[in-house]
Amino acid sequence: MDDDLTALGLARQAVATEGGFATALALVRNAALIASVPERHTGRLREGLHRCALPVALPEITVSML
C-alpha cells in the first residue's frame, strides 16, 4: 500500500496495528484516525462511522475462523 500511495504523492502515518477489525474500528470511533477494514465483514461495526474507498487497489483477502 505504501508504494502505491507514494506513486500518488500520498503517504500514511501508521499509529497502531490491530489484529482484529472490531478492535481497529473501536480505536477510530473516538479518535481522529482511520482504519482500513473489509466492508463485507464489518457492516454493523461501522455504523455511525464515515466510509470512503481507498485511493489504491488492494488484493482480495480471505477471512477465516478456527
PDB file with SEQRES, HELIX, SHEET and CRYST1 records, atoms N, CA, C and O in Angstrom:
SEQRES   1 A   66  MET ASP ASP ASP LEU THR ALA LEU GLY LEU ALA ARG GLN          
SEQRES   2 A   66  ALA VAL ALA THR GLU GLY GLY PHE ALA THR ALA LEU ALA          
SEQRES   3 A   66  LEU VAL ARG ASN ALA ALA LEU ILE ALA SER VAL PRO GLU          
SEQRES   4 A   66  ARG HIS THR GLY ARG LEU ARG GLU GLY LEU HIS ARG CYS          
SEQRES   5 A   66  ALA LEU PRO VAL ALA LEU PRO GLU ILE THR VAL SER MET          
SEQRES   6 A   66  LEU                                                          
HELIX    1 AA1 ASP A    2  ALA A    7  1                                   6    
HELIX    2 AA2 PHE A   21  ARG A   29  1                                   9    
HELIX    3 AA3 GLU A   39  HIS A   41  5                                   3    
HELIX    4 AA4 ARG A   44  ARG A   46  5                                   3    
CRYST1    1.000    1.000    1.000  90.00  90.00  90.00 P 1           1          
ATOM      1  N   MET A   1       0.817  -1.180   0.000  1.00  0.00           N  
ATOM      2  CA  MET A   1       0.000   0.000   0.000  1.00  0.00           C  
ATOM      3  C   MET A   1       0.872   1.258   0.000  1.00  0.00           C  
ATOM      4  O   MET A   1       0.560   2.222  -0.700  1.00  0.00           O  
ATOM      5  N   ASP A   2       1.939   1.260   0.762  1.00  0.00           N  
ATOM      6  CA  ASP A   2       2.777   2.457   0.844  1.00  0.00           C  
ATOM      7  C   ASP A   2       3.387   2.836  -0.504  1.00  0.00           C  
ATOM      8  O   ASP A   2       3.471   4.018  -0.835  1.00  0.00           O  
ATOM      9  N   ASP A   3       3.811   1.847  -1.278  1.00  0.00           N  
ATOM     10  CA  ASP A   3       4.375   2.144  -2.595  1.00  0.00           C  
ATOM     11  C   ASP A   3       3.329   2.774  -3.508  1.00  0.00           C  
ATOM     12  O   ASP A   3       3.628   3.720  -4.237  1.00  0.00           O  
ATOM     13  N   ASP A   4       2.105   2.253  -3.469  1.00  0.00           N  
ATOM     14  CA  ASP A   4       1.027   2.805  -4.294  1.00  0.00           C  
ATOM     15  C   ASP A   4       0.668   4.219  -3.865  1.00  0.00           C  
ATOM     16  O   ASP A   4       0.417   5.076  -4.712  1.00  0.00           O  
ATOM     17  N   LEU A   5       0.642   4.472  -2.575  1.00  0.00           N  
ATOM     18  CA  LEU A   5       0.345   5.818  -2.082  1.00  0.00           C  
ATOM     19  C   LEU A   5       1.446   6.802  -2.482  1.00  0.00           C  
ATOM     20  O   LEU A   5       1.154   7.933  -2.872  1.00  0.00           O  
ATOM     21  N   THR A   6       2.696   6.383  -2.388  1.00  0.00           N  
ATOM     22  CA  THR A   6       3.819   7.238  -2.777  1.00  0.00           C  
ATOM     23  C   THR A   6       3.709   7.619  -4.249  1.00  0.00           C  
ATOM     24  O   THR A   6       3.966   8.766  -4.616  1.00  0.00           O  
ATOM     25  N   ALA A   7       3.328   6.664  -5.090  1.00  0.00           N  
ATOM     26  CA  ALA A   7       3.169   6.943  -6.522  1.00  0.00           C  
ATOM     27  C   ALA A   7       2.093   7.999  -6.768  1.00  0.00           C  
ATOM     28  O   ALA A   7       2.141   8.705  -7.776  1.00  0.00           O  
ATOM     29  N   LEU A   8       1.128   8.113  -5.864  1.00  0.00           N  
ATOM     30  CA  LEU A   8       0.062   9.113  -5.969  1.00  0.00           C  
ATOM     31  C   LEU A   8       0.423  10.413  -5.254  1.00  0.00           C  
ATOM     32  O   LEU A   8      -0.375  11.350  -5.216  1.00  0.00           O  
ATOM     33  N   GLY A   9       1.629  10.463  -4.689  1.00  0.00           N  
ATOM     34  CA  GLY A   9       2.040  11.648  -3.938  1.00  0.00           C  
ATOM     35  C   GLY A   9       1.424  11.708  -2.557  1.00  0.00           C  
ATOM     36  O   GLY A   9       1.316  12.784  -1.968  1.00  0.00           O  
ATOM     37  N   LEU A  10       1.015  10.550  -2.033  1.00  0.00           N  
ATOM     38  CA  LEU A  10       0.381  10.467  -0.719  1.00  0.00           C  
ATOM     39  C   LEU A  10       1.250   9.651   0.230  1.00  0.00           C  
ATOM     40  O   LEU A  10       2.156   8.937  -0.202  1.00  0.00           O  
ATOM     41  N   ALA A  11       0.974   9.760   1.496  1.00  0.00           N  
ATOM     42  CA  ALA A  11       1.684   8.961   2.497  1.00  0.00           C  
ATOM     43  C   ALA A  11       0.745   8.697   3.664  1.00  0.00           C  
ATOM     44  O   ALA A  11      -0.239   9.412   3.856  1.00  0.00           O  
ATOM     45  N   ARG A  12       1.047   7.685   4.427  1.00  0.00           N  
ATOM     46  CA  ARG A  12       0.265   7.407   5.629  1.00  0.00           C  
ATOM     47  C   ARG A  12       1.198   7.405   6.825  1.00  0.00           C  
ATOM     48  O   ARG A  12       2.405   7.205   6.693  1.00  0.00           O  
ATOM     49  N   GLN A  13       0.625   7.627   7.978  1.00  0.00           N  
ATOM     50  CA  GLN A  13       1.380   7.560   9.229  1.00  0.00           C  
ATOM     51  C   GLN A  13       0.664   6.549  10.112  1.00  0.00           C  
ATOM     52  O   GLN A  13      -0.366   6.858  10.711  1.00  0.00           O  
ATOM     53  N   ALA A  14       1.206   5.356  10.191  1.00  0.00           N  
ATOM     54  CA  ALA A  14       0.585   4.306  10.988  1.00  0.00           C  
ATOM     55  C   ALA A  14       0.843   4.581  12.469  1.00  0.00           C  
ATOM     56  O   ALA A  14       1.983   4.797  12.881  1.00  0.00           O  
ATOM     57  N   VAL A  15      -0.224   4.569  13.257  1.00  0.00           N  
ATOM     58  CA  VAL A  15      -0.085   4.791  14.697  1.00  0.00           C  
ATOM     59  C   VAL A  15      -0.418   3.541  15.502  1.00  0.00           C  
ATOM     60  O   VAL A  15      -0.113   3.466  16.692  1.00  0.00           O  
ATOM     61  N   ALA A  16      -1.043   2.563  14.854  1.00  0.00           N  
ATOM     62  CA  ALA A  16      -1.383   1.323  15.551  1.00  0.00           C  
ATOM     63  C   ALA A  16      -1.614   0.217  14.529  1.00  0.00           C  
ATOM     64  O   ALA A  16      -2.027   0.474  13.398  1.00  0.00           O  
ATOM     65  N   THR A  17      -1.345  -0.993  14.937  1.00  0.00           N  
ATOM     66  CA  THR A  17      -1.661  -2.162  14.143  1.00  0.00           C  
ATOM     67  C   THR A  17      -2.489  -3.082  15.022  1.00  0.00           C  
ATOM     68  O   THR A  17      -2.074  -3.428  16.129  1.00  0.00           O  
ATOM     69  N   GLU A  18      -3.641  -3.474  14.541  1.00  0.00           N  
ATOM     70  CA  GLU A  18      -4.546  -4.307  15.330  1.00  0.00           C  
ATOM     71  C   GLU A  18      -4.744  -5.653  14.658  1.00  0.00           C  
ATOM     72  O   GLU A  18      -4.661  -5.766  13.435  1.00  0.00           O  
ATOM     73  N   GLY A  19      -5.004  -6.659  15.455  1.00  0.00           N  
ATOM     74  CA  GLY A  19      -5.206  -7.998  14.938  1.00  0.00           C  
ATOM     75  C   GLY A  19      -6.639  -8.303  14.553  1.00  0.00           C  
ATOM     76  O   GLY A  19      -6.912  -9.360  13.986  1.00  0.00           O  
ATOM     77  N   GLY A  20      -7.560  -7.397  14.850  1.00  0.00           N  
ATOM     78  CA  GLY A  20      -8.960  -7.649  14.531  1.00  0.00           C  
ATOM     79  C   GLY A  20      -9.665  -6.402  14.052  1.00  0.00           C  
ATOM     80  O   GLY A  20      -9.311  -5.284  14.429  1.00  0.00           O  
ATOM     81  N   PHE A  21     -10.674  -6.607  13.212  1.00  0.00           N  
ATOM     82  CA  PHE A  21     -11.422  -5.491  12.655  1.00  0.00           C  
ATOM     83  C   PHE A  21     -12.186  -4.732  13.738  1.00  0.00           C  
ATOM     84  O   PHE A  21     -12.233  -3.502  13.716  1.00  0.00           O  
ATOM     85  N   ALA A  22     -12.779  -5.454  14.679  1.00  0.00           N  
ATOM     86  CA  ALA A  22     -13.577  -4.810  15.732  1.00  0.00           C  
ATOM     87  C   ALA A  22     -12.709  -3.885  16.582  1.00  0.00           C  
ATOM     88  O   ALA A  22     -13.128  -2.777  16.915  1.00  0.00           O  
ATOM     89  N   THR A  23     -11.525  -4.324  16.927  1.00  0.00           N  
ATOM     90  CA  THR A  23     -10.627  -3.501  17.732  1.00  0.00           C  
ATOM     91  C   THR A  23     -10.189  -2.261  16.959  1.00  0.00           C  
ATOM     92  O   THR A  23     -10.148  -1.164  17.517  1.00  0.00           O  
ATOM     93  N   ALA A  24      -9.864  -2.428  15.689  1.00  0.00           N  
ATOM     94  CA  ALA A  24      -9.451  -1.291  14.863  1.00  0.00           C  
ATOM     95  C   ALA A  24     -10.563  -0.257  14.775  1.00  0.00           C  
ATOM     96  O   ALA A  24     -10.306   0.942  14.882  1.00  0.00           O  
ATOM     97  N   LEU A  25     -11.783  -0.707  14.584  1.00  0.00           N  
ATOM     98  CA  LEU A  25     -12.904   0.226  14.477  1.00  0.00           C  
ATOM     99  C   LEU A  25     -13.224   0.882  15.820  1.00  0.00           C  
ATOM    100  O   LEU A  25     -13.634   2.042  15.858  1.00  0.00           O  
ATOM    101  N   ALA A  26     -13.043   0.160  16.909  1.00  0.00           N  
ATOM    102  CA  ALA A  26     -13.247   0.760  18.228  1.00  0.00           C  
ATOM    103  C   ALA A  26     -12.231   1.879  18.466  1.00  0.00           C  
ATOM    104  O   ALA A  26     -12.563   2.907  19.056  1.00  0.00           O  
ATOM    105  N   LEU A  27     -11.005   1.679  18.011  1.00  0.00           N  
ATOM    106  CA  LEU A  27      -9.968   2.706  18.157  1.00  0.00           C  
ATOM    107  C   LEU A  27     -10.319   3.974  17.384  1.00  0.00           C  
ATOM    108  O   LEU A  27     -10.179   5.079  17.908  1.00  0.00           O  
ATOM    109  N   VAL A  28     -10.772   3.824  16.151  1.00  0.00           N  
ATOM    110  CA  VAL A  28     -11.035   5.008  15.335  1.00  0.00           C  
ATOM    111  C   VAL A  28     -12.337   5.704  15.702  1.00  0.00           C  
ATOM    112  O   VAL A  28     -12.521   6.884  15.401  1.00  0.00           O  
ATOM    113  N   ARG A  29     -13.229   4.987  16.344  1.00  0.00           N  
ATOM    114  CA  ARG A  29     -14.538   5.561  16.664  1.00  0.00           C  
ATOM    115  C   ARG A  29     -14.422   6.843  17.498  1.00  0.00           C  
ATOM    116  O   ARG A  29     -15.210   7.770  17.304  1.00  0.00           O  
ATOM    117  N   ASN A  30     -13.475   6.911  18.401  1.00  0.00           N  
ATOM    118  CA  ASN A  30     -13.350   8.069  19.284  1.00  0.00           C  
ATOM    119  C   ASN A  30     -12.024   8.801  19.113  1.00  0.00           C  
ATOM    120  O   ASN A  30     -11.534   9.429  20.051  1.00  0.00           O  
ATOM    121  N   ALA A  31     -11.448   8.722  17.925  1.00  0.00           N  
ATOM    122  CA  ALA A  31     -10.160   9.378  17.680  1.00  0.00           C  
ATOM    123  C   ALA A  31     -10.133   9.926  16.261  1.00  0.00           C  
ATOM    124  O   ALA A  31     -10.970   9.566  15.433  1.00  0.00           O  
ATOM    125  N   ALA A  32      -9.197  10.772  15.991  1.00  0.00           N  
ATOM    126  CA  ALA A  32      -9.013  11.332  14.649  1.00  0.00           C  
ATOM    127  C   ALA A  32      -8.118  10.391  13.839  1.00  0.00           C  
ATOM    128  O   ALA A  32      -7.035  10.769  13.394  1.00  0.00           O  
ATOM    129  N   LEU A  33      -8.596   9.163  13.659  1.00  0.00           N  
ATOM    130  CA  LEU A  33      -7.846   8.131  12.947  1.00  0.00           C  
ATOM    131  C   LEU A  33      -8.732   7.508  11.882  1.00  0.00           C  
ATOM    132  O   LEU A  33      -9.946   7.711  11.878  1.00  0.00           O  
ATOM    133  N   ILE A  34      -8.130   6.756  10.986  1.00  0.00           N  
ATOM    134  CA  ILE A  34      -8.881   5.970  10.011  1.00  0.00           C  
ATOM    135  C   ILE A  34      -8.433   4.523  10.110  1.00  0.00           C  
ATOM    136  O   ILE A  34      -7.337   4.235  10.592  1.00  0.00           O  
ATOM    137  N   ALA A  35      -9.277   3.620   9.656  1.00  0.00           N  
ATOM    138  CA  ALA A  35      -8.936   2.195   9.634  1.00  0.00           C  
ATOM    139  C   ALA A  35      -9.309   1.629   8.273  1.00  0.00           C  
ATOM    140  O   ALA A  35     -10.331   1.998   7.693  1.00  0.00           O  
ATOM    141  N   SER A  36      -8.493   0.754   7.783  1.00  0.00           N  
ATOM    142  CA  SER A  36      -8.773   0.063   6.539  1.00  0.00           C  
ATOM    143  C   SER A  36      -9.289  -1.328   6.902  1.00  0.00           C  
ATOM    144  O   SER A  36      -8.528  -2.193   7.336  1.00  0.00           O  
ATOM    145  N   VAL A  37     -10.585  -1.526   6.720  1.00  0.00           N  
ATOM    146  CA  VAL A  37     -11.219  -2.797   7.063  1.00  0.00           C  
ATOM    147  C   VAL A  37     -12.094  -3.251   5.901  1.00  0.00           C  
ATOM    148  O   VAL A  37     -12.575  -2.415   5.137  1.00  0.00           O  
ATOM    149  N   PRO A  38     -12.310  -4.551   5.751  1.00  0.00           N  
ATOM    150  CA  PRO A  38     -13.159  -5.023   4.657  1.00  0.00           C  
ATOM    151  C   PRO A  38     -14.630  -4.692   4.916  1.00  0.00           C  
ATOM    152  O   PRO A  38     -15.176  -5.007   5.973  1.00  0.00           O  
ATOM    153  N   GLU A  39     -15.244  -4.065   3.948  1.00  0.00           N  
ATOM    154  CA  GLU A  39     -16.642  -3.659   4.065  1.00  0.00           C  
ATOM    155  C   GLU A  39     -17.567  -4.864   4.285  1.00  0.00           C  
ATOM    156  O   GLU A  39     -18.526  -4.794   5.053  1.00  0.00           O  
ATOM    157  N   ARG A  40     -17.267  -5.934   3.616  1.00  0.00           N  
ATOM    158  CA  ARG A  40     -18.114  -7.127   3.651  1.00  0.00           C  
ATOM    159  C   ARG A  40     -18.259  -7.731   5.048  1.00  0.00           C  
ATOM    160  O   ARG A  40     -19.296  -8.312   5.366  1.00  0.00           O  
ATOM    161  N   HIS A  41     -17.228  -7.597   5.881  1.00  0.00           N  
ATOM    162  CA  HIS A  41     -17.224  -8.271   7.177  1.00  0.00           C  
ATOM    163  C   HIS A  41     -17.412  -7.336   8.369  1.00  0.00           C  
ATOM    164  O   HIS A  41     -17.300  -7.775   9.513  1.00  0.00           O  
ATOM    165  N   THR A  42     -17.693  -6.065   8.123  1.00  0.00           N  
ATOM    166  CA  THR A  42     -17.738  -5.116   9.238  1.00  0.00           C  
ATOM    167  C   THR A  42     -18.967  -4.211   9.218  1.00  0.00           C  
ATOM    168  O   THR A  42     -18.952  -3.136   9.819  1.00  0.00           O  
ATOM    169  N   GLY A  43     -20.012  -4.627   8.544  1.00  0.00           N  
ATOM    170  CA  GLY A  43     -21.202  -3.790   8.378  1.00  0.00           C  
ATOM    171  C   GLY A  43     -21.708  -3.134   9.646  1.00  0.00           C  
ATOM    172  O   GLY A  43     -21.708  -1.906   9.738  1.00  0.00           O  
ATOM    173  N   ARG A  44     -22.132  -3.899  10.608  1.00  0.00           N  
ATOM    174  CA  ARG A  44     -22.683  -3.348  11.862  1.00  0.00           C  
ATOM    175  C   ARG A  44     -21.630  -2.606  12.686  1.00  0.00           C  
ATOM    176  O   ARG A  44     -21.940  -1.622  13.357  1.00  0.00           O  
ATOM    177  N   LEU A  45     -20.401  -3.077  12.634  1.00  0.00           N  
ATOM    178  CA  LEU A  45     -19.334  -2.443  13.412  1.00  0.00           C  
ATOM    179  C   LEU A  45     -19.039  -1.028  12.917  1.00  0.00           C  
ATOM    180  O   LEU A  45     -18.536  -0.197  13.673  1.00  0.00           O  
ATOM    181  N   ARG A  46     -19.352  -0.752  11.641  1.00  0.00           N  
ATOM    182  CA  ARG A  46     -19.066   0.551  11.060  1.00  0.00           C  
ATOM    183  C   ARG A  46     -20.214   1.544  11.201  1.00  0.00           C  
ATOM    184  O   ARG A  46     -20.095   2.681  10.744  1.00  0.00           O  
ATOM    185  N   GLU A  47     -21.315   1.147  11.816  1.00  0.00           N  
ATOM    186  CA  GLU A  47     -22.455   2.056  11.955  1.00  0.00           C  
ATOM    187  C   GLU A  47     -22.028   3.329  12.675  1.00  0.00           C  
ATOM    188  O   GLU A  47     -21.370   3.275  13.714  1.00  0.00           O  
ATOM    189  N   GLY A  48     -22.411   4.479  12.111  1.00  0.00           N  
ATOM    190  CA  GLY A  48     -22.072   5.762  12.697  1.00  0.00           C  
ATOM    191  C   GLY A  48     -20.727   6.316  12.264  1.00  0.00           C  
ATOM    192  O   GLY A  48     -20.379   7.442  12.619  1.00  0.00           O  
ATOM    193  N   LEU A  49     -19.967   5.542  11.503  1.00  0.00           N  
ATOM    194  CA  LEU A  49     -18.674   5.998  11.002  1.00  0.00           C  
ATOM    195  C   LEU A  49     -18.804   6.381   9.530  1.00  0.00           C  
ATOM    196  O   LEU A  49     -19.672   5.862   8.828  1.00  0.00           O  
ATOM    197  N   HIS A  50     -17.965   7.268   9.069  1.00  0.00           N  
ATOM    198  CA  HIS A  50     -17.925   7.627   7.649  1.00  0.00           C  
ATOM    199  C   HIS A  50     -17.102   6.582   6.912  1.00  0.00           C  
ATOM    200  O   HIS A  50     -16.238   5.929   7.496  1.00  0.00           O  
ATOM    201  N   ARG A  51     -17.380   6.434   5.624  1.00  0.00           N  
ATOM    202  CA  ARG A  51     -16.586   5.496   4.843  1.00  0.00           C  
ATOM    203  C   ARG A  51     -16.223   6.126   3.509  1.00  0.00           C  
ATOM    204  O   ARG A  51     -16.929   6.996   2.999  1.00  0.00           O  
ATOM    205  N   CYS A  52     -15.120   5.671   2.963  1.00  0.00           N  
ATOM    206  CA  CYS A  52     -14.697   6.095   1.632  1.00  0.00           C  
ATOM    207  C   CYS A  52     -13.830   4.991   1.039  1.00  0.00           C  
ATOM    208  O   CYS A  52     -13.277   4.159   1.758  1.00  0.00           O  
ATOM    209  N   ALA A  53     -13.726   5.003  -0.265  1.00  0.00           N  
ATOM    210  CA  ALA A  53     -12.910   3.998  -0.942  1.00  0.00           C  
ATOM    211  C   ALA A  53     -11.433   4.340  -0.783  1.00  0.00           C  
ATOM    212  O   ALA A  53     -11.063   5.511  -0.706  1.00  0.00           O  
ATOM    213  N   LEU A  54     -10.603   3.323  -0.734  1.00  0.00           N  
ATOM    214  CA  LEU A  54      -9.160   3.545  -0.686  1.00  0.00           C  
ATOM    215  C   LEU A  54      -8.693   4.112  -2.027  1.00  0.00           C  
ATOM    216  O   LEU A  54      -9.274   3.797  -3.065  1.00  0.00           O  
ATOM    217  N   PRO A  55      -7.661   4.936  -2.016  1.00  0.00           N  
ATOM    218  CA  PRO A  55      -7.176   5.504  -3.279  1.00  0.00           C  
ATOM    219  C   PRO A  55      -6.315   4.544  -4.082  1.00  0.00           C  
ATOM    220  O   PRO A  55      -5.810   4.913  -5.143  1.00  0.00           O  
ATOM    221  N   VAL A  56      -6.138   3.327  -3.604  1.00  0.00           N  
ATOM    222  CA  VAL A  56      -5.337   2.316  -4.301  1.00  0.00           C  
ATOM    223  C   VAL A  56      -6.097   0.993  -4.281  1.00  0.00           C  
ATOM    224  O   VAL A  56      -6.930   0.760  -3.406  1.00  0.00           O  
ATOM    225  N   ALA A  57      -5.805   0.138  -5.245  1.00  0.00           N  
ATOM    226  CA  ALA A  57      -6.416  -1.196  -5.288  1.00  0.00           C  
ATOM    227  C   ALA A  57      -5.585  -2.141  -4.438  1.00  0.00           C  
ATOM    228  O   ALA A  57      -4.356  -2.138  -4.510  1.00  0.00           O  
ATOM    229  N   LEU A  58      -6.257  -2.942  -3.640  1.00  0.00           N  
ATOM    230  CA  LEU A  58      -5.564  -3.933  -2.810  1.00  0.00           C  
ATOM    231  C   LEU A  58      -6.016  -5.329  -3.243  1.00  0.00           C  
ATOM    232  O   LEU A  58      -7.127  -5.499  -3.745  1.00  0.00           O  
ATOM    233  N   PRO A  59      -5.149  -6.326  -3.046  1.00  0.00           N  
ATOM    234  CA  PRO A  59      -5.565  -7.697  -3.378  1.00  0.00           C  
ATOM    235  C   PRO A  59      -6.656  -8.154  -2.409  1.00  0.00           C  
ATOM    236  O   PRO A  59      -6.727  -7.692  -1.270  1.00  0.00           O  
ATOM    237  N   GLU A  60      -7.491  -9.057  -2.875  1.00  0.00           N  
ATOM    238  CA  GLU A  60      -8.521  -9.615  -2.008  1.00  0.00           C  
ATOM    239  C   GLU A  60      -7.886 -10.424  -0.892  1.00  0.00           C  
ATOM    240  O   GLU A  60      -6.814 -11.004  -1.064  1.00  0.00           O  
ATOM    241  N   ILE A  61      -8.562 -10.461   0.264  1.00  0.00           N  
ATOM    242  CA  ILE A  61      -8.079 -11.255   1.384  1.00  0.00           C  
ATOM    243  C   ILE A  61      -9.124 -12.296   1.743  1.00  0.00           C  
ATOM    244  O   ILE A  61     -10.307 -12.132   1.445  1.00  0.00           O  
ATOM    245  N   THR A  62      -8.687 -13.346   2.371  1.00  0.00           N  
ATOM    246  CA  THR A  62      -9.590 -14.374   2.857  1.00  0.00           C  
ATOM    247  C   THR A  62      -9.684 -14.214   4.380  1.00  0.00           C  
ATOM    248  O   THR A  62      -8.669 -14.172   5.076  1.00  0.00           O  
ATOM    249  N   VAL A  63     -10.905 -14.128   4.874  1.00  0.00           N  
ATOM    250  CA  VAL A  63     -11.133 -14.034   6.313  1.00  0.00           C  
ATOM    251  C   VAL A  63     -11.609 -15.391   6.786  1.00  0.00           C  
ATOM    252  O   VAL A  63     -12.624 -15.895   6.307  1.00  0.00           O  
ATOM    253  N   SER A  64     -10.881 -15.993   7.728  1.00  0.00           N  
ATOM    254  CA  SER A  64     -11.201 -17.337   8.208  1.00  0.00           C  
ATOM    255  C   SER A  64     -11.265 -17.345   9.732  1.00  0.00           C  
ATOM    256  O   SER A  64     -10.665 -16.504  10.400  1.00  0.00           O  
ATOM    257  N   MET A  65     -12.004 -18.309  10.261  1.00  0.00           N  
ATOM    258  CA  MET A  65     -12.062 -18.517  11.710  1.00  0.00           C  
ATOM    259  C   MET A  65     -11.745 -19.972  11.993  1.00  0.00           C  
ATOM    260  O   MET A  65     -12.095 -20.859  11.215  1.00  0.00           O  
ATOM    261  N   LEU A  66     -11.090 -20.206  13.095  1.00  0.00           N  
ATOM    262  CA  LEU A  66     -10.804 -21.581  13.517  1.00  0.00           C  
ATOM    263  C   LEU A  66     -11.628 -21.913  14.732  1.00  0.00           C  
ATOM    264  O   LEU A  66     -11.541 -23.025  15.253  1.00  0.00           O  
TER     265      LEU A  66                                                      
END                                                                             
